[in-house]
Amino acid sequence: MNTFQKILGLFGITTIPKPVRNSWLPSFLKRGYAAANINRITNDWRPSSTSADYDIKAALVSIRDKARDLCQNNDYARKFLRMCRKNIPGAYGFQLHMKIKMKSGELDTPLNNHIKEQFKEWGRREFCTVTGQLSWRQAQHIALMHLVRDGELLVRKIYQKSSKFGYKMQILEPDLLDEKFNEKLSNGNMVRMGVEIDAWRKPIAYHLKVVNPETELYSFSQGTGERERILARDIYHYFDRERSFQTRGISWLAAGMLRLRMLSAYEEAALINARIGASKMGFFYDESETTASYQGTEKDSSGNEIVGVEPGQFEDIGRKRFTPFNPDFPDAQHGPFVESMGRGISSGFDVSYHTLFNDLTSVNYSSIRHGMLDERETWTMMQEDFIEGFLELVFRDWLEMSYLKGAVILPSEDWEIYNIPYFIGKRWGWVDPESDMNAKRGELDSGMTSLTRVCAERGDDLEEILAEIKDEKMLFQKYGVTVNYAGTAKPVVTAEVKPTNGKSVSA
């Protein structure tokens, strides 16, 4: 009698019927997680414990190529890419705001405006990128598309003495980062998919493929076989990190990619079937064995016999009987099936179904409001990640070089104390303006928020708004117009009008 049988004997269990053996076991003898059990239902679910880099190395190129194909040819993938562009940087890109304060605690408005003006000038296409073709706003969009579609953003810093600011960017294709280069170097560092890391997994350098311009038209893989080692301090490499030991990024479309491709093929087959069903009406045929076999109407490029179809066409393949040809697909279940698949794909992309698939047929005010608010939280999180992973790094390097070049004048030589950028991305209007406005007013009245936060949620800067109001009041005063900005639901505008008789009246 083995130890297991002795333990069962303590509970008075001598034999266990095989079909119910698992259910007869005491609870402490069962696994703590039902999903961990291996049985006839879960026997085909045997994942292995592999590192993040192992999984990414095996799938990186394939996933990237398939994501690019989907974004080029699939409606929904292209829509998701556009949604990311519209909701992360937005139409106008991330806007820079500065909050540098003087020793008195007040905002240093002249210095803040000076830095913002110089950064805006650098954002022009002749200063921002080495090609002179992309402005700062356009560079943000290109960088984001690489991040979403290809899974990672790769940008090289270029320092040019001849440039006014001394600093430009070169946005690179992630293909240039040699994923096939994996080895341990003599200096003790390890190269993982083209990224050289130290013992702490900190990036030290990036090994980029040297591309032959003559073969670049066809493929990055047809390079010279040589690599260029660029120090990490001269590269921005950002991706959405899901595991702590992850060295390269994977496309944001990866989770819903397979289902999206299958749905696309399904819709294509349904469309072709519907087109054939609408075009071909039926066949005449002869059941006699002496009738020659049907030869089709034409042949394709491979010599296969095919049948051409046209609306209202009847094909004669005999002389006695008529058989209608009426494909009944897509049927009534087509719509619910596509919707079900669409919801799964939308979950994989972490966006709402009705937005990605342009389907508002089954939503009401409450459901669409909940979906929009949840989706906006996703966009806000992505914005913050993009700001920390790319924009703030760009500003830091720009500020340093601009100060050294004399393009930016700072009160102190320690330029690092002025490295406090505040980027604001796309903000969205209220779902229910009146209700949301009243809710914000209630939070303000109860001291639960501030005007600064309310303005920031809308993508505005309180100081800029107050400055505009001040300028407007001066302008109204110049023309004799009085505007009451606070205390009423609507601005009250009064103006002094002088009629021809010389008496003043209010209007």
Secondary structure, DSSP 4 states (H G I P E B T S, - for coil): --HHHHHHHHTT-----GGGHHHHS-GGGS-S-GGG--STTTTT-------HHHHHHHHHHHHHHHHHHHHHH-HHHHHHHHHHHHHTT-TT-PEEEE--B-TTSSB-HHHHHHHHHHHHHHTSHHHHBTTS---HHHHHHHHHHIIIIIS-EEEEEE--TTSSSS-EEEEE-GGGB-TT--EE-TTS-EEETTEEE-TT--EEEEEEE---TTTTTT-TTSS-S-EEEEEGGGEEEE----STT--S---TTHHHHHHHHHHHHHHHHHHHHHHHHHHEEEEEE---TTSPPP--SEE-TTS-EE----TTEEEEE-SSEEEE-----S-TTHHHHHHHHHHHHHHHHTS-HHHHTT--TT--HHHHHHHHHHHHHHHHHHHHHHIIIIIHHHHHHHHHHHHHHTSS--SSS-GGGG--EEEE------SSHHHHHHHHHHHHHTTSS-HHHHHHHTT--HHHHHHHHHHHHHHHHHTTEEEE-SSSSS-EEEEEE--TTS--EE-
